[in-house]
Amino acid sequence: MIQNRFKAPVTAFITPSCRFLLRIGITANWLTFIGALGCSISALYFFSQGEFFLGTIFVALFALSDLFDGTMARLSERGTTKWGALIDSTLDRATDAAIYAGVIAYAIGSDENDLALLALLALITGALIPYIRAKAESLGVECSVGVAERAERLIIILIATGLYGLGVNFALTGGLLLINLLGLITIAQRLLVVARS
């Protein structure tokens, strides 16, 4: 939803930076890998230690690579490739898993079982949403609908972890509840699209 609405103006804004990165020899796939690695390490380390505000800053900075890599691929001589799309999608799943794994590790260490269960459910729904789309598209059904695609879920969890790190104690639980609710709605929406096809 957010991605579709802001894609054109964001792409226009970042295109000069993308051209510069390509000129100095950074490829879209390398940027994807660096961003995913930075996000994953930051989330696993800082979140598991309870350093949620600092962790959110690092994760958000590395997550910005997601804004650039697609545009860089389109601007490059080779253009977009199936390999690049696979790498991007796979590393997105790994990054999401690292974020929730960091929260789960913290929750278990702090004996907050409810928080751990909410994060685990968010991890599961977050994996099901892209799986349904991929499976549907392999069956020839376009299925990119939903109230909470990856961008929305990532923004919600980072706002939640950031506020929690600033001492807003209900923010993380509230954020995970919202992610789970929107995730379940998105799963239902995608299943309905396939059923109606």
C-alpha positions as CSV (number, residue, x, y, z in Angstrom):
1,M,0.0,0.0,0.0
2,I,2.7,2.5,1.1
3,Q,5.1,1.2,-1.6
4,N,2.6,1.7,-4.4
5,R,1.6,5.2,-3.3
6,F,5.1,6.6,-2.9
7,K,7.1,4.5,-5.4
8,A,7.2,7.1,-8.2
9,P,8.3,10.2,-6.1
10,V,10.8,8.2,-4.1
11,T,12.3,6.7,-7.2
12,A,12.7,10.1,-8.8
13,F,14.4,11.4,-5.6
14,I,16.9,8.6,-5.2
15,T,17.8,8.1,-8.9
16,P,20.8,10.5,-8.8
17,S,22.2,8.6,-5.8
18,C,21.6,5.3,-7.5
19,R,23.5,6.4,-10.6
20,F,26.4,7.5,-8.4
21,L,26.6,4.2,-6.6
22,L,26.6,2.3,-9.9
23,R,29.4,4.6,-11.3
24,I,31.7,3.8,-8.3
25,G,31.2,0.1,-8.9
26,I,28.5,-0.9,-6.3
27,T,26.0,-3.3,-7.8
28,A,22.4,-3.7,-6.8
29,N,23.0,-7.3,-5.6
30,W,26.0,-6.1,-3.4
31,L,23.9,-3.4,-1.9
32,T,21.1,-5.8,-1.1
33,F,23.6,-8.2,0.5
34,I,25.3,-5.4,2.6
35,G,22.0,-4.0,3.7
36,A,20.6,-7.4,4.7
37,L,23.7,-8.4,6.6
38,G,23.8,-5.1,8.4
39,C,20.1,-5.3,9.3
40,S,20.4,-8.9,10.5
41,I,23.5,-8.4,12.7
42,S,22.2,-5.2,14.2
43,A,18.8,-6.7,15.0
44,L,20.2,-9.9,16.5
45,Y,22.8,-8.1,18.6
46,F,21.1,-4.9,19.8
47,F,17.5,-6.3,20.2
48,S,18.6,-9.4,22.0
49,Q,20.6,-7.2,24.4
50,G,17.6,-4.9,25.1
51,E,19.2,-2.0,23.2
52,F,16.1,-1.3,21.2
53,F,16.5,2.4,20.4
54,L,20.1,2.1,19.1
55,G,19.2,-1.2,17.3
56,T,16.3,0.5,15.6
57,I,18.6,3.3,14.3
58,F,21.1,0.8,12.8
59,V,18.4,-1.5,11.4
60,A,16.6,1.5,9.8
61,L,19.8,2.8,8.2
62,F,20.7,-0.6,6.7
63,A,17.1,-1.1,5.6
64,L,17.4,2.0,3.4
65,S,19.3,-0.3,1.0
66,D,15.8,-1.6,0.0
67,L,14.9,1.8,-1.4
68,F,18.0,1.8,-3.7
69,D,18.6,-1.7,-4.9
70,G,15.6,-2.1,-7.2
71,T,16.2,1.3,-8.8
72,M,19.9,0.5,-9.2
73,A,19.0,-2.8,-10.9
74,R,16.7,-1.0,-13.4
75,L,19.4,1.6,-14.2
76,S,22.3,-0.8,-14.6
77,E,23.4,-2.2,-18.0
78,R,22.1,-5.6,-17.2
79,G,18.8,-4.4,-15.9
80,T,16.7,-6.4,-13.5
81,T,17.4,-10.2,-13.4
82,K,15.6,-13.2,-12.0
83,W,18.7,-13.9,-9.9
84,G,18.6,-10.4,-8.4
85,A,14.9,-10.8,-7.7
86,L,15.5,-14.1,-5.9
87,I,18.4,-12.7,-3.9
88,D,16.3,-9.6,-2.9
89,S,13.3,-11.7,-1.8
90,T,15.4,-14.3,0.1
91,L,17.4,-11.7,2.0
92,D,14.2,-9.8,2.9
93,R,12.9,-12.9,4.6
94,A,16.2,-13.4,6.4
95,T,16.2,-9.8,7.6
96,D,12.6,-10.0,8.8
97,A,13.5,-13.3,10.7
98,A,16.5,-11.7,12.3
99,I,14.4,-8.7,13.6
100,Y,11.8,-11.0,15.2
101,A,14.5,-13.4,16.4
102,G,16.2,-10.6,18.2
103,V,13.0,-9.6,19.9
104,I,12.3,-13.3,20.8
105,A,15.8,-13.7,22.3
106,Y,15.2,-10.6,24.5
107,A,11.7,-11.6,25.5
108,I,12.9,-15.1,26.6
109,G,15.9,-13.7,28.5
110,S,13.6,-11.2,30.2
111,D,11.0,-14.0,31.0
112,E,8.3,-12.1,28.9
113,N,6.7,-15.2,27.3
114,D,3.7,-13.2,25.9
115,L,6.1,-10.9,24.0
116,A,8.0,-13.9,22.7
117,L,4.8,-15.6,21.5
118,L,3.6,-12.4,19.7
119,A,7.0,-12.0,18.0
120,L,6.9,-15.7,17.0
121,L,3.4,-15.3,15.5
122,A,4.6,-12.1,13.6
123,L,7.5,-14.2,12.2
124,I,5.1,-16.9,11.0
125,T,2.6,-14.5,9.4
126,G,5.4,-12.5,7.9
127,A,6.7,-15.7,6.2
128,L,3.2,-16.8,5.0
129,I,2.3,-13.5,3.3
130,P,5.1,-13.6,0.7
131,Y,4.8,-17.4,0.4
132,I,1.1,-17.1,-0.7
133,R,2.0,-14.5,-3.3
134,A,4.9,-16.6,-4.7
135,K,2.8,-19.7,-4.8
136,A,-0.2,-17.9,-6.4
137,E,2.0,-16.3,-9.0
138,S,3.5,-19.8,-9.8
139,L,-0.1,-20.8,-10.5
140,G,-0.6,-17.8,-12.8
141,V,-2.5,-15.7,-10.3
142,E,-1.4,-12.1,-9.6
143,C,-1.5,-11.7,-5.8
144,S,0.2,-8.5,-4.6
145,V,-2.8,-7.3,-2.5
146,G,-3.0,-6.7,1.2
147,V,-3.2,-4.0,3.9
148,A,0.2,-4.9,5.2
149,E,2.9,-5.8,2.8
150,R,6.6,-5.9,3.9
151,A,7.1,-2.1,4.0
152,E,4.1,-1.5,6.3
153,R,5.1,-4.3,8.6
154,L,8.7,-3.1,8.8
155,I,7.7,0.4,9.5
156,I,5.4,-0.7,12.3
157,I,8.0,-3.0,14.0
158,L,10.7,-0.3,13.8
159,I,8.4,2.4,15.3
160,A,7.5,-0.1,18.0
161,T,11.1,-1.1,18.9
162,G,12.2,2.5,18.7
163,L,9.5,3.7,21.1
164,Y,10.1,0.7,23.4
165,G,13.7,1.7,23.5
166,L,12.7,5.2,24.6
167,G,10.7,3.8,27.5
168,V,7.2,3.5,26.1
169,N,6.7,0.0,27.6
170,F,3.4,-0.9,25.8
171,A,4.8,0.1,22.3
172,L,6.4,-3.3,21.5
173,T,3.4,-5.4,22.5
174,G,1.1,-3.0,20.8
175,G,3.2,-3.0,17.6
176,L,3.3,-6.8,17.5
177,L,-0.4,-7.1,18.1
178,L,-1.0,-4.7,15.2
179,I,1.4,-6.5,12.9
180,N,-0.3,-9.8,13.7
181,L,-3.8,-8.4,13.1
182,L,-2.8,-6.8,9.8
183,G,-0.8,-9.9,8.8
184,L,-3.8,-12.2,9.3
185,I,-6.0,-9.8,7.3
186,T,-3.4,-9.7,4.5
187,I,-3.2,-13.5,4.5
188,A,-7.0,-13.7,4.2
189,Q,-7.1,-11.1,1.4
190,R,-4.5,-13.1,-0.6
191,L,-6.2,-16.4,-0.1
192,L,-9.5,-14.8,-1.3
193,V,-7.8,-13.5,-4.4
194,V,-6.6,-17.0,-5.3
195,A,-10.0,-18.6,-4.4
196,R,-11.9,-16.1,-6.6
197,S,-9.5,-16.8,-9.5
